[in-house]
């Protein structure tokens, strides 16, 4: 079944129609597992979720900033 949205996947979970793996797999009974499946389907369909893109972008910016400070001698190599 093509991915529609995380909300739609959670509605399928609530109705007892969300299966792990293939449609013949076991029915998902754990809400956290249902959310994980929905996010995984979203990644497959659309690429990485926006909140994860922003977190990765922020981490790269922070790493770049720390590298600049180390080169200037403001920080030691161990991050102190």
HTML snippet that shows the backbone in 3Dmol.js (N, CA, C, O; Angstrom):
<script src="https://3Dmol.org/build/3Dmol-min.js"></script>
<div id="view" style="width:600px;height:400px;position:relative"></div>
<script>
const pdb = `
ATOM      1  N   UNK A   1       0.843  -1.180   0.000  1.00  0.00           N
ATOM      2  CA  UNK A   1       0.000   0.000   0.000  1.00  0.00           C
ATOM      3  C   UNK A   1       0.888   1.243   0.000  1.00  0.00           C
ATOM      4  O   UNK A   1       1.813   1.321   0.809  1.00  0.00           O
ATOM      5  N   UNK A   2       0.639   2.221  -0.882  1.00  0.00           N
ATOM      6  CA  UNK A   2       1.466   3.424  -0.896  1.00  0.00           C
ATOM      7  C   UNK A   2       1.255   4.259   0.360  1.00  0.00           C
ATOM      8  O   UNK A   2       0.174   4.275   0.948  1.00  0.00           O
ATOM      9  N   UNK A   3       2.311   4.944   0.748  1.00  0.00           N
ATOM     10  CA  UNK A   3       2.266   5.750   1.969  1.00  0.00           C
ATOM     11  C   UNK A   3       1.426   6.995   1.738  1.00  0.00           C
ATOM     12  O   UNK A   3       1.547   7.637   0.695  1.00  0.00           O
ATOM     13  N   UNK A   4       0.577   7.343   2.699  1.00  0.00           N
ATOM     14  CA  UNK A   4      -0.212   8.569   2.613  1.00  0.00           C
ATOM     15  C   UNK A   4       0.270   9.584   3.640  1.00  0.00           C
ATOM     16  O   UNK A   4       0.708  10.673   3.267  1.00  0.00           O
ATOM     17  N   UNK A   5       0.199   9.252   4.920  1.00  0.00           N
ATOM     18  CA  UNK A   5       0.686  10.158   5.959  1.00  0.00           C
ATOM     19  C   UNK A   5       0.863   9.381   7.257  1.00  0.00           C
ATOM     20  O   UNK A   5       0.386   8.255   7.401  1.00  0.00           O
ATOM     21  N   UNK A   6       1.557  10.007   8.191  1.00  0.00           N
ATOM     22  CA  UNK A   6       1.756   9.371   9.499  1.00  0.00           C
ATOM     23  C   UNK A   6       0.408   9.198  10.186  1.00  0.00           C
ATOM     24  O   UNK A   6       0.145   8.168  10.808  1.00  0.00           O
ATOM     25  N   UNK A   7      -0.443  10.213  10.068  1.00  0.00           N
ATOM     26  CA  UNK A   7      -1.776  10.140  10.671  1.00  0.00           C
ATOM     27  C   UNK A   7      -2.597   8.983  10.125  1.00  0.00           C
ATOM     28  O   UNK A   7      -3.305   8.310  10.874  1.00  0.00           O
ATOM     29  N   UNK A   8      -2.502   8.753   8.826  1.00  0.00           N
ATOM     30  CA  UNK A   8      -3.251   7.661   8.211  1.00  0.00           C
ATOM     31  C   UNK A   8      -2.738   6.316   8.721  1.00  0.00           C
ATOM     32  O   UNK A   8      -3.519   5.395   8.962  1.00  0.00           O
ATOM     33  N   UNK A   9      -1.421   6.211   8.882  1.00  0.00           N
ATOM     34  CA  UNK A   9      -0.851   4.970   9.406  1.00  0.00           C
ATOM     35  C   UNK A   9      -1.318   4.720  10.839  1.00  0.00           C
ATOM     36  O   UNK A   9      -1.606   3.583  11.211  1.00  0.00           O
ATOM     37  N   UNK A  10      -1.393   5.782  11.639  1.00  0.00           N
ATOM     38  CA  UNK A  10      -1.850   5.618  13.028  1.00  0.00           C
ATOM     39  C   UNK A  10      -3.330   5.255  13.084  1.00  0.00           C
ATOM     40  O   UNK A  10      -3.754   4.535  13.988  1.00  0.00           O
ATOM     41  N   UNK A  11      -4.126   5.748  12.121  1.00  0.00           N
ATOM     42  CA  UNK A  11      -5.535   5.351  12.061  1.00  0.00           C
ATOM     43  C   UNK A  11      -5.653   3.868  11.719  1.00  0.00           C
ATOM     44  O   UNK A  11      -6.512   3.165  12.254  1.00  0.00           O
ATOM     45  N   UNK A  12      -4.778   3.395  10.817  1.00  0.00           N
ATOM     46  CA  UNK A  12      -4.771   1.963  10.487  1.00  0.00           C
ATOM     47  C   UNK A  12      -4.395   1.148  11.721  1.00  0.00           C
ATOM     48  O   UNK A  12      -4.950   0.074  11.953  1.00  0.00           O
ATOM     49  N   UNK A  13      -3.438   1.667  12.525  1.00  0.00           N
ATOM     50  CA  UNK A  13      -3.047   0.995  13.767  1.00  0.00           C
ATOM     51  C   UNK A  13      -4.229   0.928  14.724  1.00  0.00           C
ATOM     52  O   UNK A  13      -4.510  -0.125  15.297  1.00  0.00           O
ATOM     53  N   UNK A  14      -4.925   2.058  14.900  1.00  0.00           N
ATOM     54  CA  UNK A  14      -6.051   2.106  15.829  1.00  0.00           C
ATOM     55  C   UNK A  14      -7.168   1.158  15.399  1.00  0.00           C
ATOM     56  O   UNK A  14      -7.866   0.586  16.236  1.00  0.00           O
ATOM     57  N   UNK A  15      -7.329   1.000  14.087  1.00  0.00           N
ATOM     58  CA  UNK A  15      -8.377   0.117  13.576  1.00  0.00           C
ATOM     59  C   UNK A  15      -7.938  -1.348  13.572  1.00  0.00           C
ATOM     60  O   UNK A  15      -8.737  -2.235  13.274  1.00  0.00           O
ATOM     61  N   UNK A  16      -6.664  -1.601  13.903  1.00  0.00           N
ATOM     62  CA  UNK A  16      -6.161  -2.970  13.939  1.00  0.00           C
ATOM     63  C   UNK A  16      -5.789  -3.499  12.567  1.00  0.00           C
ATOM     64  O   UNK A  16      -5.753  -4.713  12.365  1.00  0.00           O
ATOM     65  N   UNK A  17      -5.507  -2.595  11.601  1.00  0.00           N
ATOM     66  CA  UNK A  17      -5.192  -3.019  10.242  1.00  0.00           C
ATOM     67  C   UNK A  17      -3.739  -2.761   9.854  1.00  0.00           C
ATOM     68  O   UNK A  17      -3.374  -2.951   8.693  1.00  0.00           O
ATOM     69  N   UNK A  18      -2.896  -2.330  10.804  1.00  0.00           N
ATOM     70  CA  UNK A  18      -1.485  -2.081  10.510  1.00  0.00           C
ATOM     71  C   UNK A  18      -0.691  -3.339  10.811  1.00  0.00           C
ATOM     72  O   UNK A  18      -0.712  -3.851  11.931  1.00  0.00           O
ATOM     73  N   UNK A  19       0.016  -3.835   9.787  1.00  0.00           N
ATOM     74  CA  UNK A  19       0.785  -5.064   9.921  1.00  0.00           C
ATOM     75  C   UNK A  19       2.277  -4.762   9.853  1.00  0.00           C
ATOM     76  O   UNK A  19       2.707  -3.842   9.157  1.00  0.00           O
ATOM     77  N   UNK A  20       3.051  -5.546  10.581  1.00  0.00           N
ATOM     78  CA  UNK A  20       4.502  -5.406  10.505  1.00  0.00           C
ATOM     79  C   UNK A  20       4.988  -6.180   9.283  1.00  0.00           C
ATOM     80  O   UNK A  20       4.538  -7.295   9.024  1.00  0.00           O
ATOM     81  N   UNK A  21       5.893  -5.589   8.552  1.00  0.00           N
ATOM     82  CA  UNK A  21       6.416  -6.254   7.354  1.00  0.00           C
ATOM     83  C   UNK A  21       5.412  -6.219   6.230  1.00  0.00           C
ATOM     84  O   UNK A  21       5.097  -5.152   5.705  1.00  0.00           O
ATOM     85  N   UNK A  22       4.908  -7.372   5.858  1.00  0.00           N
ATOM     86  CA  UNK A  22       3.965  -7.475   4.746  1.00  0.00           C
ATOM     87  C   UNK A  22       2.539  -7.543   5.291  1.00  0.00           C
ATOM     88  O   UNK A  22       2.346  -7.693   6.498  1.00  0.00           O
ATOM     89  N   UNK A  23       1.540  -7.434   4.415  1.00  0.00           N
ATOM     90  CA  UNK A  23       0.151  -7.541   4.886  1.00  0.00           C
ATOM     91  C   UNK A  23      -0.178  -8.861   5.567  1.00  0.00           C
ATOM     92  O   UNK A  23      -1.161  -8.957   6.301  1.00  0.00           O
ATOM     93  N   UNK A  24       0.643  -9.878   5.325  1.00  0.00           N
ATOM     94  CA  UNK A  24       0.399 -11.158   5.994  1.00  0.00           C
ATOM     95  C   UNK A  24       1.147 -11.255   7.323  1.00  0.00           C
ATOM     96  O   UNK A  24       1.033 -12.262   8.022  1.00  0.00           O
ATOM     97  N   UNK A  25       1.916 -10.211   7.682  1.00  0.00           N
ATOM     98  CA  UNK A  25       2.649 -10.201   8.942  1.00  0.00           C
ATOM     99  C   UNK A  25       1.724  -9.999  10.129  1.00  0.00           C
ATOM    100  O   UNK A  25       0.519  -9.802   9.971  1.00  0.00           O
ATOM    101  N   UNK A  26       2.307 -10.050  11.320  1.00  0.00           N
ATOM    102  CA  UNK A  26       1.511  -9.870  12.536  1.00  0.00           C
ATOM    103  C   UNK A  26       0.956  -8.453  12.610  1.00  0.00           C
ATOM    104  O   UNK A  26       1.542  -7.509  12.081  1.00  0.00           O
ATOM    105  N   UNK A  27      -0.188  -8.328  13.278  1.00  0.00           N
ATOM    106  CA  UNK A  27      -0.800  -7.014  13.501  1.00  0.00           C
ATOM    107  C   UNK A  27       0.006  -6.292  14.575  1.00  0.00           C
ATOM    108  O   UNK A  27       0.374  -6.887  15.588  1.00  0.00           O
ATOM    109  N   UNK A  28       0.277  -5.016  14.353  1.00  0.00           N
ATOM    110  CA  UNK A  28       1.052  -4.210  15.294  1.00  0.00           C
ATOM    111  C   UNK A  28       0.162  -3.852  16.472  1.00  0.00           C
ATOM    112  O   UNK A  28      -0.952  -3.361  16.286  1.00  0.00           O
ATOM    113  N   UNK A  29       0.658  -4.099  17.704  1.00  0.00           N
ATOM    114  CA  UNK A  29      -0.120  -3.807  18.904  1.00  0.00           C
ATOM    115  C   UNK A  29       0.522  -2.708  19.748  1.00  0.00           C
ATOM    116  O   UNK A  29      -0.081  -2.255  20.720  1.00  0.00           O
ATOM    117  N   UNK A  30       1.724  -2.274  19.400  1.00  0.00           N
ATOM    118  CA  UNK A  30       2.444  -1.274  20.177  1.00  0.00           C
ATOM    119  C   UNK A  30       2.408   0.064  19.434  1.00  0.00           C
ATOM    120  O   UNK A  30       2.792   0.130  18.267  1.00  0.00           O
ATOM    121  N   UNK A  31       1.954   1.123  20.094  1.00  0.00           N
ATOM    122  CA  UNK A  31       1.840   2.440  19.455  1.00  0.00           C
ATOM    123  C   UNK A  31       3.199   2.959  18.988  1.00  0.00           C
ATOM    124  O   UNK A  31       3.300   3.543  17.908  1.00  0.00           O
ATOM    125  N   UNK A  32       4.244   2.753  19.790  1.00  0.00           N
ATOM    126  CA  UNK A  32       5.575   3.221  19.395  1.00  0.00           C
ATOM    127  C   UNK A  32       6.051   2.510  18.126  1.00  0.00           C
ATOM    128  O   UNK A  32       6.680   3.126  17.266  1.00  0.00           O
ATOM    129  N   UNK A  33       5.754   1.238  18.012  1.00  0.00           N
ATOM    130  CA  UNK A  33       6.117   0.493  16.808  1.00  0.00           C
ATOM    131  C   UNK A  33       5.347   1.031  15.605  1.00  0.00           C
ATOM    132  O   UNK A  33       5.896   1.125  14.508  1.00  0.00           O
ATOM    133  N   UNK A  34       4.079   1.383  15.808  1.00  0.00           N
ATOM    134  CA  UNK A  34       3.274   1.943  14.718  1.00  0.00           C
ATOM    135  C   UNK A  34       3.866   3.270  14.234  1.00  0.00           C
ATOM    136  O   UNK A  34       3.908   3.530  13.032  1.00  0.00           O
ATOM    137  N   UNK A  35       4.319   4.102  15.163  1.00  0.00           N
ATOM    138  CA  UNK A  35       4.931   5.382  14.797  1.00  0.00           C
ATOM    139  C   UNK A  35       6.227   5.136  14.043  1.00  0.00           C
ATOM    140  O   UNK A  35       6.507   5.815  13.055  1.00  0.00           O
ATOM    141  N   UNK A  36       7.021   4.170  14.497  1.00  0.00           N
ATOM    142  CA  UNK A  36       8.278   3.848  13.813  1.00  0.00           C
ATOM    143  C   UNK A  36       8.012   3.368  12.387  1.00  0.00           C
ATOM    144  O   UNK A  36       8.736   3.741  11.464  1.00  0.00           O
ATOM    145  N   UNK A  37       7.001   2.561  12.204  1.00  0.00           N
ATOM    146  CA  UNK A  37       6.651   2.080  10.862  1.00  0.00           C
ATOM    147  C   UNK A  37       6.215   3.247   9.987  1.00  0.00           C
ATOM    148  O   UNK A  37       6.610   3.335   8.825  1.00  0.00           O
ATOM    149  N   UNK A  38       5.400   4.144  10.540  1.00  0.00           N
ATOM    150  CA  UNK A  38       4.909   5.290   9.773  1.00  0.00           C
ATOM    151  C   UNK A  38       6.060   6.196   9.345  1.00  0.00           C
ATOM    152  O   UNK A  38       6.087   6.649   8.201  1.00  0.00           O
ATOM    153  N   UNK A  39       7.007   6.468  10.235  1.00  0.00           N
ATOM    154  CA  UNK A  39       8.140   7.322   9.886  1.00  0.00           C
ATOM    155  C   UNK A  39       9.047   6.643   8.861  1.00  0.00           C
ATOM    156  O   UNK A  39       9.600   7.297   7.977  1.00  0.00           O
ATOM    157  N   UNK A  40       9.190   5.340   8.990  1.00  0.00           N
ATOM    158  CA  UNK A  40       9.995   4.592   8.021  1.00  0.00           C
ATOM    159  C   UNK A  40       9.356   4.660   6.637  1.00  0.00           C
ATOM    160  O   UNK A  40      10.046   4.860   5.638  1.00  0.00           O
ATOM    161  N   UNK A  41       8.040   4.495   6.584  1.00  0.00           N
ATOM    162  CA  UNK A  41       7.328   4.598   5.311  1.00  0.00           C
ATOM    163  C   UNK A  41       7.453   6.006   4.732  1.00  0.00           C
ATOM    164  O   UNK A  41       7.577   6.173   3.519  1.00  0.00           O
ATOM    165  N   UNK A  42       7.421   7.017   5.601  1.00  0.00           N
ATOM    166  CA  UNK A  42       7.559   8.395   5.147  1.00  0.00           C
ATOM    167  C   UNK A  42       8.934   8.610   4.521  1.00  0.00           C
ATOM    168  O   UNK A  42       9.051   9.263   3.484  1.00  0.00           O
ATOM    169  N   UNK A  43       9.978   8.061   5.150  1.00  0.00           N
ATOM    170  CA  UNK A  43      11.328   8.196   4.606  1.00  0.00           C
ATOM    171  C   UNK A  43      11.433   7.535   3.232  1.00  0.00           C
ATOM    172  O   UNK A  43      12.057   8.075   2.319  1.00  0.00           O
ATOM    173  N   UNK A  44      10.820   6.366   3.097  1.00  0.00           N
ATOM    174  CA  UNK A  44      10.856   5.660   1.815  1.00  0.00           C
ATOM    175  C   UNK A  44      10.147   6.470   0.731  1.00  0.00           C
ATOM    176  O   UNK A  44      10.619   6.539  -0.404  1.00  0.00           O
ATOM    177  N   UNK A  45       9.020   7.078   1.080  1.00  0.00           N
ATOM    178  CA  UNK A  45       8.205   7.776   0.097  1.00  0.00           C
ATOM    179  C   UNK A  45       8.726   9.173  -0.231  1.00  0.00           C
ATOM    180  O   UNK A  45       8.729   9.573  -1.395  1.00  0.00           O
ATOM    181  N   UNK A  46       9.162   9.909   0.770  1.00  0.00           N
ATOM    182  CA  UNK A  46       9.455  11.327   0.586  1.00  0.00           C
ATOM    183  C   UNK A  46      10.886  11.711   0.871  1.00  0.00           C
ATOM    184  O   UNK A  46      11.255  12.866   0.660  1.00  0.00           O
ATOM    185  N   UNK A  47      11.688  10.817   1.329  1.00  0.00           N
ATOM    186  CA  UNK A  47      13.009  11.203   1.799  1.00  0.00           C
ATOM    187  C   UNK A  47      12.953  11.425   3.300  1.00  0.00           C
ATOM    188  O   UNK A  47      11.978  11.049   3.950  1.00  0.00           O
ATOM    189  N   UNK A  48      13.972  12.020   3.840  1.00  0.00           N
ATOM    190  CA  UNK A  48      14.087  12.181   5.288  1.00  0.00           C
ATOM    191  C   UNK A  48      13.043  13.179   5.808  1.00  0.00           C
ATOM    192  O   UNK A  48      12.812  14.202   5.163  1.00  0.00           O
ATOM    193  N   UNK A  49      12.400  12.905   6.970  1.00  0.00           N
ATOM    194  CA  UNK A  49      11.439  13.843   7.553  1.00  0.00           C
ATOM    195  C   UNK A  49      12.096  15.192   7.855  1.00  0.00           C
ATOM    196  O   UNK A  49      13.284  15.258   8.170  1.00  0.00           O
ATOM    197  N   UNK A  50      11.317  16.253   7.757  1.00  0.00           N
ATOM    198  CA  UNK A  50      11.847  17.616   7.869  1.00  0.00           C
ATOM    199  C   UNK A  50      12.537  17.869   9.204  1.00  0.00           C
ATOM    200  O   UNK A  50      13.585  18.514   9.236  1.00  0.00           O
ATOM    201  N   UNK A  51      11.971  17.372  10.316  1.00  0.00           N
ATOM    202  CA  UNK A  51      12.590  17.640  11.616  1.00  0.00           C
ATOM    203  C   UNK A  51      13.970  16.988  11.721  1.00  0.00           C
ATOM    204  O   UNK A  51      14.842  17.504  12.420  1.00  0.00           O
ATOM    205  N   UNK A  52      14.176  15.859  11.034  1.00  0.00           N
ATOM    206  CA  UNK A  52      15.489  15.230  11.061  1.00  0.00           C
ATOM    207  C   UNK A  52      16.478  15.976  10.172  1.00  0.00           C
ATOM    208  O   UNK A  52      17.668  16.044  10.477  1.00  0.00           O
ATOM    209  N   UNK A  53      15.974  16.541   9.062  1.00  0.00           N
ATOM    210  CA  UNK A  53      16.836  17.338   8.193  1.00  0.00           C
ATOM    211  C   UNK A  53      17.367  18.546   8.956  1.00  0.00           C
ATOM    212  O   UNK A  53      18.549  18.877   8.863  1.00  0.00           O
ATOM    213  N   UNK A  54      16.491  19.198   9.708  1.00  0.00           N
ATOM    214  CA  UNK A  54      16.900  20.388  10.458  1.00  0.00           C
ATOM    215  C   UNK A  54      17.905  20.017  11.544  1.00  0.00           C
ATOM    216  O   UNK A  54      18.860  20.759  11.776  1.00  0.00           O
ATOM    217  N   UNK A  55      17.708  18.890  12.208  1.00  0.00           N
ATOM    218  CA  UNK A  55      18.643  18.463  13.250  1.00  0.00           C
ATOM    219  C   UNK A  55      20.012  18.162  12.646  1.00  0.00           C
ATOM    220  O   UNK A  55      21.040  18.519  13.222  1.00  0.00           O
ATOM    221  N   UNK A  56      20.025  17.511  11.493  1.00  0.00           N
ATOM    222  CA  UNK A  56      21.296  17.208  10.835  1.00  0.00           C
ATOM    223  C   UNK A  56      21.981  18.495  10.387  1.00  0.00           C
ATOM    224  O   UNK A  56      23.198  18.633  10.515  1.00  0.00           O
ATOM    225  N   UNK A  57      21.204  19.428   9.865  1.00  0.00           N
ATOM    226  CA  UNK A  57      21.757  20.707   9.412  1.00  0.00           C
ATOM    227  C   UNK A  57      22.367  21.462  10.598  1.00  0.00           C
ATOM    228  O   UNK A  57      23.451  22.033  10.480  1.00  0.00           O
ATOM    229  N   UNK A  58      21.677  21.463  11.728  1.00  0.00           N
ATOM    230  CA  UNK A  58      22.165  22.144  12.920  1.00  0.00           C
ATOM    231  C   UNK A  58      23.462  21.491  13.415  1.00  0.00           C
ATOM    232  O   UNK A  58      24.410  22.186  13.780  1.00  0.00           O
ATOM    233  N   UNK A  59      23.498  20.170  13.425  1.00  0.00           N
ATOM    234  CA  UNK A  59      24.692  19.455  13.896  1.00  0.00           C
ATOM    235  C   UNK A  59      25.896  19.766  13.011  1.00  0.00           C
ATOM    236  O   UNK A  59      27.007  19.937  13.515  1.00  0.00           O
ATOM    237  N   UNK A  60      25.687  19.841  11.698  1.00  0.00           N
ATOM    238  CA  UNK A  60      26.786  20.169  10.792  1.00  0.00           C
ATOM    239  C   UNK A  60      27.287  21.591  11.032  1.00  0.00           C
ATOM    240  O   UNK A  60      28.492  21.842  11.015  1.00  0.00           O
ATOM    241  N   UNK A  61      26.359  22.516  11.254  1.00  0.00           N
ATOM    242  CA  UNK A  61      26.747  23.898  11.524  1.00  0.00           C
ATOM    243  C   UNK A  61      27.530  24.013  12.819  1.00  0.00           C
ATOM    244  O   UNK A  61      28.507  24.760  12.892  1.00  0.00           O
ATOM    245  N   UNK A  62      27.113  23.287  13.832  1.00  0.00           N
ATOM    246  CA  UNK A  62      27.799  23.311  15.116  1.00  0.00           C
ATOM    247  C   UNK A  62      29.199  22.721  14.988  1.00  0.00           C
ATOM    248  O   UNK A  62      30.155  23.259  15.545  1.00  0.00           O
ATOM    249  N   UNK A  63      29.320  21.621  14.259  1.00  0.00           N
ATOM    250  CA  UNK A  63      30.634  21.002  14.063  1.00  0.00           C
ATOM    251  C   UNK A  63      31.566  21.957  13.323  1.00  0.00           C
ATOM    252  O   UNK A  63      32.745  22.057  13.664  1.00  0.00           O
ATOM    253  N   UNK A  64      31.053  22.655  12.321  1.00  0.00           N
ATOM    254  CA  UNK A  64      31.861  23.613  11.565  1.00  0.00           C
ATOM    255  C   UNK A  64      32.327  24.754  12.477  1.00  0.00           C
ATOM    256  O   UNK A  64      33.479  25.183  12.411  1.00  0.00           O
ATOM    257  N   UNK A  65      31.424  25.232  13.320  1.00  0.00           N
ATOM    258  CA  UNK A  65      31.742  26.322  14.243  1.00  0.00           C
ATOM    259  C   UNK A  65      32.831  25.891  15.231  1.00  0.00           C
ATOM    260  O   UNK A  65      33.766  26.647  15.491  1.00  0.00           O
ATOM    261  N   UNK A  66      32.713  24.687  15.775  1.00  0.00           N
ATOM    262  CA  UNK A  66      33.710  24.198  16.725  1.00  0.00           C
ATOM    263  C   UNK A  66      35.075  24.020  16.062  1.00  0.00           C
ATOM    264  O   UNK A  66      36.106  24.285  16.679  1.00  0.00           O
ATOM    265  N   UNK A  67      35.081  23.574  14.810  1.00  0.00           N
ATOM    266  CA  UNK A  67      36.332  23.423  14.077  1.00  0.00           C
ATOM    267  C   UNK A  67      37.026  24.774  13.915  1.00  0.00           C
ATOM    268  O   UNK A  67      38.243  24.879  14.070  1.00  0.00           O
ATOM    269  N   UNK A  68      36.245  25.799  13.605  1.00  0.00           N
ATOM    270  CA  UNK A  68      36.814  27.150  13.452  1.00  0.00           C
ATOM    271  C   UNK A  68      37.415  27.624  14.778  1.00  0.00           C
ATOM    272  O   UNK A  68      38.500  28.204  14.795  1.00  0.00           O
ATOM    273  N   UNK A  69      36.718  27.379  15.878  1.00  0.00           N
ATOM    274  CA  UNK A  69      37.211  27.811  17.184  1.00  0.00           C
ATOM    275  C   UNK A  69      38.493  27.074  17.558  1.00  0.00           C
ATOM    276  O   UNK A  69      39.400  27.661  18.148  1.00  0.00           O
ATOM    277  N   UNK A  70      38.568  25.787  17.217  1.00  0.00           N
ATOM    278  CA  UNK A  70      39.789  25.024  17.510  1.00  0.00           C
ATOM    279  C   UNK A  70      40.973  25.567  16.713  1.00  0.00           C
ATOM    280  O   UNK A  70      42.085  25.652  17.233  1.00  0.00           O
ATOM    281  N   UNK A  71      40.737  25.932  15.463  1.00  0.00           N
ATOM    282  CA  UNK A  71      41.811  26.474  14.626  1.00  0.00           C
ATOM    283  C   UNK A  71      42.307  27.804  15.177  1.00  0.00           C
ATOM    284  O   UNK A  71      43.494  28.117  15.086  1.00  0.00           O
ATOM    285  N   UNK A  72      41.399  28.582  15.747  1.00  0.00           N
ATOM    286  CA  UNK A  72      41.781  29.866  16.322  1.00  0.00           C
ATOM    287  C   UNK A  72      42.440  29.712  17.687  1.00  0.00           C
ATOM    288  O   UNK A  72      42.990  30.677  18.217  1.00  0.00           O
ATOM    289  N   UNK A  73      42.393  28.519  18.263  1.00  0.00           N
ATOM    290  CA  UNK A  73      43.005  28.265  19.543  1.00  0.00           C
ATOM    291  C   UNK A  73      42.084  28.554  20.725  1.00  0.00           C
ATOM    292  O   UNK A  73      42.527  28.522  21.873  1.00  0.00           O
ATOM    293  N   UNK A  74      40.812  28.836  20.460  1.00  0.00           N
ATOM    294  CA  UNK A  74      39.871  29.131  21.536  1.00  0.00           C
ATOM    295  C   UNK A  74      39.425  27.873  22.256  1.00  0.00           C
ATOM    296  O   UNK A  74      39.011  27.935  23.414  1.00  0.00           O
ATOM    297  N   UNK A  75      39.503  26.737  21.588  1.00  0.00           N
ATOM    298  CA  UNK A  75      39.131  25.472  22.197  1.00  0.00           C
ATOM    299  C   UNK A  75      40.262  24.480  22.077  1.00  0.00           C
ATOM    300  O   UNK A  75      41.027  24.494  21.113  1.00  0.00           O
ATOM    301  N   UNK A  76      40.357  23.615  23.078  1.00  0.00           N
ATOM    302  CA  UNK A  76      41.337  22.536  23.012  1.00  0.00           C
ATOM    303  C   UNK A  76      40.748  21.403  22.173  1.00  0.00           C
ATOM    304  O   UNK A  76      39.551  21.416  21.884  1.00  0.00           O
ATOM    305  N   UNK A  77      41.551  20.441  21.785  1.00  0.00           N
ATOM    306  CA  UNK A  77      41.116  19.350  20.930  1.00  0.00           C
ATOM    307  C   UNK A  77      40.073  18.449  21.580  1.00  0.00           C
ATOM    308  O   UNK A  77      39.243  17.875  20.876  1.00  0.00           O
ATOM    309  N   UNK A  78      40.092  18.308  22.909  1.00  0.00           N
ATOM    310  CA  UNK A  78      39.146  17.405  23.563  1.00  0.00           C
ATOM    311  C   UNK A  78      37.760  18.040  23.756  1.00  0.00           C
ATOM    312  O   UNK A  78      36.874  17.405  24.329  1.00  0.00           O
ATOM    313  N   UNK A  79      37.560  19.270  23.293  1.00  0.00           N
ATOM    314  CA  UNK A  79      36.251  19.915  23.347  1.00  0.00           C
ATOM    315  C   UNK A  79      36.027  20.755  24.583  1.00  0.00           C
ATOM    316  O   UNK A  79      34.916  21.245  24.782  1.00  0.00           O
ATOM    317  N   UNK A  80      37.041  20.947  25.432  1.00  0.00           N
ATOM    318  CA  UNK A  80      36.887  21.762  26.641  1.00  0.00           C
ATOM    319  C   UNK A  80      37.021  23.230  26.331  1.00  0.00           C
ATOM    320  O   UNK A  80      36.919  24.063  27.231  1.00  0.00           O
TER     321      UNK A  80
END
`;
const viewer = $3Dmol.createViewer("view");
viewer.addModel(pdb, "pdb");
viewer.setStyle({}, {cartoon: {color: "spectrum"}});
viewer.zoomTo();
viewer.render();
</script>
